């Protein structure tokens, strides 16, 4: 592929629109770029001045209801007439059109190909001749977040779904994968809870698999150790689940997090209460040996497993988004359209 020296667009070398200078062949996207190239070289040879810099940024001037870019004073006359290129200066520059669409203006119409061309009424672009597009069709830059399970839930900022408690996701797939604070936070909480849950599980369930825990420490000391290990898991690592569960009760949209919050909360509070007041529990509800039952390990294990599930779910969603982004990367940056009998290449975002 060759590069058009005027608009920097990639051109197939089989194109018949070409010119030769100093033994070198140049290829062009259209006849206008070729004429502009020849005119620039002719003017440079006649005046001895260097070739004008086509990459210089345009200046904006107002033309009544229209505004358009003013070419550089050193540019040839035909460049001023055609606006730098047959497609508004830079076929391959998708940011050119994006900047025009992103411009905040009170104008009702704009040219998707020529930056700065705007009008309060329907008209044709004075640079490329295209019909001006209504500004109402411009894409918004605001990111809308929605719930994967309840698409009717939408808001302009991240948060949790008021119905099911899931974290909201961007409604549109970004071109580049952004860092996920949700995944980072859940991974940190899971790793921390696992550090406390494993010894807690051994301490509570060890006697059931033959470990002589009772010979090493007495039952009361083991209970306080379980409280010490379970507290950071329940009150810190599992705190997002209590927030979502509480929100579900307020909105009367009971969900999975309602069950998790109530189950682990009751297990932790009951164990803490009978640890402080062991004689308050009737003898019929005590374990063998007269000790009150403790469920610290149940609360901690449930929260740790749910955190693991959250981490796996978020990673799966991110892999799905990555697959969609890879498909989006295969899309061509430009498209060819036929307008008024003339084929033009425009940025894909302008179609």
Residue, then its C-alpha position, 0 to 999 in steps of 0.5 A: x500500500x502506498x500513502x497519498x502525499x497530500x492527505x496521508x491516506x493509504x492507497x492501493x498501488x494499482x490505482x491509476x491516479x498517480x504522478x511521477x516526480x524525480x523518478x519516483x511514483x506517487x499515488x493518490x486517492x482522488x484526482x483532486x489530491x493529484x492536481x494539488x500535488x502537481x500544483x504545489x510542485x509547480x509553484x515551488x519550482x516557480x517561486x523557489x519557496x518550500x512546499x507548504x505544510x499540509x499538516x498545519x492546523x486550520x483557523x476558523x472563520x465565520x461566514x454568516x450562518x456557516x463557520x469553516x476553516x481558513x486555509x493557510x495563507x501559503x497554500x495554493x488557491x485551489x487548496x482554499x477552494x477545495x478545503x485542503x482535500x476532496x474529503x475535507x483534509x485527511x481521509x484517514x484521520x478519524x479524529x478529524x470527524x470525531x473532533x467535529x462531532x464532539x464540538x460543543x456548539x449551539x449550531x443545529x447542523x455540522x459537517x461530519x467530514x470537515x472540522x469546524x463547518x457548522x450551520x443553523x440551517x440545512x445547507x451543503x458544506x462549503x468545503x466538501x459539498x456534503x449535506x450538513x448533518x443534524x447535530x442531534x445525531x451526534x453520539x454522546x460521550x456519557x457512559x451509561x451503566x446498566x445491570x446485566x440481569x435487569x436492562x431497565x436499570x440505567x444510570x450515569x455512574x457506577x453502582x449496584x443494581x437496586x433489584x439484584x445487587x449486581x454491580x452495574x456495567x457500561x452499556x457500551x463496550x469501550x475500544x480499550x479495556x479499562x482497569x476494573x476497580x470492582x475486580x481489584x477490590x473483590x480480589x483483595x477481599x477474597x485473598x484477605x478472607x481466605x487467610x483468616x478462613x483457612x485457620x478458622x476452619x481448621x480450628x472449628x472442624x479439626x476435631x471432626x477429622x481427628x485433629x486433637x484441637x481440644x488437647x492444645x487449647x480449651x473450648x473457651x479459648x478456641x471460641x475467642x480465637x474463632x471470633x478473632x479470625x471471623x471478625x475481619x472476614x465478616x465485618x470487612x471482607x463481607x461488608x459489600x454483601x451487607x450493604x447490598x442486602x440492606x439496600x434490597x430490604x429497603x427497596x423490597x427487592x429481595x435477592x441473593x445478597x439478602x440471603x447472604x447478609x441475613x444468614x452470615x449476620x445471624x450466624x456471627x451475632x448468635x455465636x458472639x452472643x453465646x460466647x459472651x453469655x454461654x449460660x443463657x442458652x438452654x441445655x437442650x441446645x448445647x453441644x456434647x460437654x455442655x458447650x454452646x454451638x459456634x458458627x463463626x466458621x460457617x459465616x466466614x466460609x460462606x462469605x469467602x466462597x461468595x467472594x470467590x464466585x464474585x471474582x470468577x464472575x467478574x473475570x468471565x465478564x471481562x473475557x467476554x468484553x475482551x472478545x467483543x473488543x477483538x471483534x471490534x478491532x477487525x472493523x475497518x476505520x473507514x467506509x466508502x459511500x456513494x453520494x451524488x454519483x461520487x464515491x467517497x471514503x469517510x470515517x466509519x463513525x460518520x456512517 
